[in-house]
């Protein structure tokens, strides 16, 4: 079993990171032999999608920057967790870079000077997401972005956790046992869905 955790927070020790860790703990408590890859997008030098229109198959992308290994792992992952803070009602810039670079997970097919896309993405994995933002945030735009990515790439949505808060301390979710439990439980239920 392979679990890919994509952390779109720019801050080490953030509530986003803590909730993703709780998800991992829940997931691996059920599927103890899981290979887990954690990707902190903020640590990577990522080329934005260039809309090159090239079918990179069998590669995930023609650009081999710091993100490339994560895209390769995405192709193999059985479960994907996207964890992102919410800025201006949508996912972080780091998360959006990752999603945009996954464009070729439904690669273009060129026929008679037109571009066609397959009906389904190339993945057959399951996915969940965690969104973290202020109490006044709206989450529907962020959910549409991640939901669209899941549909495009071929990832079946299992569930989500949304943590809206007024606690601006770094890692403030540590003091919110209900949100920690929700993330752990999402990990458990996601793992059980793989059995």
N, C-alpha and C positions, 0 to 999 in steps of 0.2 A: 504494500500500500504506500502511495506517495502523496504527501500533503505539501502544497505550496502555499506559503503565507506571504502576501504582498502588503507591506507596511508603507503607506503613503504619507506618514507623518514626518515633518522635518525635525522633530524633537526627540532626542533619546530620553526614555523614561516617561513618555507621554501616556495619557489615558488610552489613546489608540493602541499603543504598543502593549500596555498592560492587559487590555481586553483581548487582544490577539493572542497573548500568552495564555490567558485563561481558556480561550477556545482550544489552543493546542493541548493544554493539560487535559481537558475533557475528551478530546479526540483520541489522544494516545492512551488514556485510561481504558478505553474500549479496545482499540487496535494497537496493542503494545509494540508490534514490530514495524510500525509506521516509520518510513523515512521522511523526515521533515526538512524542508528548505525554507529558511526565513530570508526574505529579501527586503532590505531597507532601501527604498528607492532614492532617498536623499543622499545616500553614500555613493551613488553611481553617477557617472557622466553619461547622459542619455541624449542621443540625437533625436529631435522631434521627428515624427512621421513626415516623410518627404513626398507622400502621395506619388511614388515613383511609377505605379502602375505595372510593376513587374511581378510576375508570378514567381515567388522565390522557392517553390516546392523543389526538393524536400526540406529546404531550410525554412525557418520561421520568418526570416527577414534578410534582406540583402546587406543590411548595415550591422557590422559586427563590433558594436560598442560594448560598454559595460553591461547593458541590459540583455545582450544576446544570450548569455547562459540562462538567465531567468526565462526567456522566451522558449529556449530549448526544454527547460524543465517543465514549463507550462504544457508543452506537447505531451509530456509523459505523466503528468499529475493525475491522480484519481480524484483528488479533492483540492479546490482552490478557495482560499479565504482572502478577500480584499478588505483591508482595514484602512480607513481614511478619515482624517478630520474633515469637517465641512467648512468651507470658506465661501462666502458670497453664495450660499445655498447650494453649492455643488462640491464635488470631490476636490481634493488638493491638486495643485499643478503637477506634482510628482505622480499622483495616481492617474491623472489624465494623460500624461506622457506615456505611461505604461499601457493604458487602454488604447490609445491611438496607435501605438507601435504593434498592437495585436491585430491590426486591420487585415493582415494577410492570413488570419486564421479562417477566413472565408475568401480564398484567393480568387483573383479575377481570371476569367477565361475570355480570350479574345477571339471573336468570330466575325468575319466580314466587316471589319472596322467598327465593331461594337464591343462593349464590355458586358459580360454576363457573370453573375455570381451563382454559385450553387445554392440550393434551397436551405442547406444546413451548414453550420460551421464544421470544421474538421475535428473538433474535440468531442470526446464522449465522457466528460468528467462531470462532477457535481460541484456546486459552489455555494458559498455563503458570503455575507458581508457584514462589516461592523462600521457604523458611522458615528462620529463623535462631534458634537458642536454645542454652541451656547443654547440656552433655554429659549431664545427668540428665533433660532434658526428655523428655516423651512428645509425639509429633507427630500421633498418629492423630486426635485431636479437631480440631486445626487443619486437617488434611487433609479431614476430613468436612465442616467448615464451608465450605472453599473448593470442594470437590467438589460439595456441595449447591448452592452459588451457581452453579457452572458448569452443572449440570443444569437448574436453575430458569430461568436466563437464556437457555439455548440455546448454550452455549460448549463446543466440543469440546476436551477435555483432550489436550494434546500431550506434556507431561512436567513434571518437577519437579526441584528441587535442594533438599536439606536439609543445612544446615551446623550441626552440633552441635559445640560447642567448650568449652574451658576458658580461653580467652583473653579476658579482660574489658576489654582496651584498646579504646578507640574505634577502629573500623575494623580490628580485629585480623585479619580475614580477609585483609588485604593480605599477611600472612606465610604464608598457606596456598595455595600454588600449585595444589594439586589442586582445591580448591573454586572458585578463580577460573577454572580450565580448564573445570570442569563447567558453570559458568554460561555461559561463552562458548560452549561446545559446544551447550548447550541452545538458545541464541540461534540458532546456525547451523542446527541440526536443525529448529527451529521455522520458520525462514525457508525452508528447503528443502521443508518440508511444504506451503508456500504456492505452490510453483512448479507 
